[in-house]
Amino acid sequence: MSHQVIVDYEGMSIKIQAQCDAAVHSLCKIDKTLEKIHKTASKLESQKVKDYEKYLLESKELIKNKIEAFNSTLEKYKAKKQVSVGYYDADKFDDLKSQLESQASALSITVNELTGTKLEVINQMINDGLLNYGASVYQKLEDKANGVMDFDKDVMNRINAIDDISLRELAYHEVVKDNSLSFEKALSNAQNKYDELLGKRTAKVIEEYKEDLKSNGISAEVLDKAETIEEAAAITNEAIVDEKVRKETLKIIIKAIRDRGFIVDTKKNLKIDKEKNIVRLVALKASGQTAEFEIQLNGKFMYRFEGYEGLACNKDITPFMDDLKNVYGINILHEEVQWSNPDKIQTQKYQYVNKNKGNN
C-alpha cells in the first residue's frame, strides 16, 4: 500500500527564532554605520555628531530590548507547549501564541523603521560629508542663541519637533542657508534633499539585499521588481525567514523519520527543485519501505509512504506525526490525503492543494 498526504503546518518556534536572527542581524547594520561615523567624522566632539551616535545607540538598545522580550515569551510558549502534550490549557496557550505574534509584528516594524530608510539616509549623509557640515550648522545655531543670528522661534520649535533625526538636521541646514524661510518651505526643501540622498543609496542597498539572499541560498530574482528600500527589506526578510523555517523543518523531518528506522542519505537522496522551489527527500528502510517528502515555502509539506502491506504504514506514520507535534513543536493545521490507490500513485505526479485559494 502507498499513502500520500499534504500537510499544512505552522512551526511557530522555528519561525520566531528565524525572526529573532533577522533582528540580531539588523544590529550589525547599525554597528557598521556607527563605525563609519567614527572613521569619517572629523569633529566627533561636535554636538551634532554626538546626536547621531546617541540616536543609533538608542535604536540598538530598543531592538535588543524587543528581542529579549520576544525570546522570553518564546521560552514560556515552549514550556507551555511541552506541558500541553498531556494537558492542554487552551486559554493560556493561545494567549502566549497571540502575544508572540504581536511581538513579532512589533519587532519587524521597529527593525524596518530603524534599519531601513532612516539608516540609509544617515549613511548617505556620512558619504556626502553632511555630518561634518552639521557641525558648522550647530555653530550658527549657537550664534543665534547668542544673538548673532536671528531665527524665527516658531520655525525652530517646529523643526525641533521633527522625529526623524536626518530630516530634522536637513531642515536646520535650510534655515541656516536662508533664515527667512517658513517652516513649511524649510521642511519641503529638507524632504527633497532627504529623497535625493535616499535615491543615491537605493540601488546600492538593493544590491546588498541581493547578496544577503544569495548567502542564504535564495535566488536574488525575488528582488527584481523591488523599487524602494522598504520593498527590498520586506521581501528579503520574509524570504530569509521562510527559507530558515523550511531548512529547520527539513532537519526535524530527518530526525523524526530516522527515529522510525529509516536511513537518510542526504548526499544522494536530498534534491532541490529550483524551478518549483521545492526540497525533495527520500528515506529508505532496509526492508524495502520508502518515505518521500517535499517541503515548500508556504507552510506545506507532502509525505508519501510506500512498500507497506495493508495499513502497516500507519505504524510508521502515526508515531512520525506525533513526534513532529509533540517532540519538535510543529503545529499541524490540516492534513489532506491525496490518494492511497496504488494504481493512481504509479500514474499521477505529486499535486499540491492551495487551501487558501479563493479566500483572499
Stockholm file with secondary structure:
# STOCKHOLM 1.0

chainA/1-360         MSHQVIVDYEGMSIKIQAQCDAAVHSLCKIDKTLEKIHKTASKLESQKVKDYEKYLLESKELIKNKIEAFNSTLEKYKAKKQVSVGYYDADKFDDLKSQLESQASALSITVNELTGTKLEVINQMINDGLLNYGASVYQKLEDKANGVMDFDKDVMNRINAIDDISLRELAYHEVVKDNSLSFEKALSNAQNKYDELLGKRTAKVIEEYKEDLKSNGISAEVLDKAETIEEAAAITNEAIVDEKVRKETLKIIIKAIRDRGFIVDTKKNLKIDKEKNIVRLVALKASGQTAEFEIQLNGKFMYRFEGYEGLACNKDITPFMDDLKNVYGINILHEEVQWSNPDKIQTQKYQYVNKNKGNN
#=GR chainA/1-360 SS CCEEEEEEEECHHHHHHHHHHHHHHHHHHHHHHHHHHHHHCSCTTSHHHHHHHHHHHHHHHHHHHHHHHHHHHHHHHHHHHHHTTTSCCHHHHHHHHHHHHHHHHHHHHHHHHHHTHHHHHHHHHHHTTHHHHHHHHHHHHHHHHTTSSCCCHHHHHHHHTCSSHHHHHHHHHHHHHCTTCCHHHHHHHHHHHHHHHHHHHHHHHHHHHHHHHHHTTCCGGGGTTCCSHHHHHHHHHHHHHHHHHHHHHHHHHHHHHHTTTCBCCHHHHEEEETTTTEEEEEEECTTSCEEEEEECSSSEEEEEEESCSTTTTHHHHHHHHHHHHHTSCCEEEEEEEEECCHHHHHHCCCCCCCTTTTCC
#=GC SS_cons         CCEEEEEEEECHHHHHHHHHHHHHHHHHHHHHHHHHHHHHCSCTTSHHHHHHHHHHHHHHHHHHHHHHHHHHHHHHHHHHHHHTTTSCCHHHHHHHHHHHHHHHHHHHHHHHHHHTHHHHHHHHHHHTTHHHHHHHHHHHHHHHHTTSSCCCHHHHHHHHTCSSHHHHHHHHHHHHHCTTCCHHHHHHHHHHHHHHHHHHHHHHHHHHHHHHHHHTTCCGGGGTTCCSHHHHHHHHHHHHHHHHHHHHHHHHHHHHHHTTTCBCCHHHHEEEETTTTEEEEEEECTTSCEEEEEECSSSEEEEEEESCSTTTTHHHHHHHHHHHHHTSCCEEEEEEEEECCHHHHHHCCCCCCCTTTTCC
//
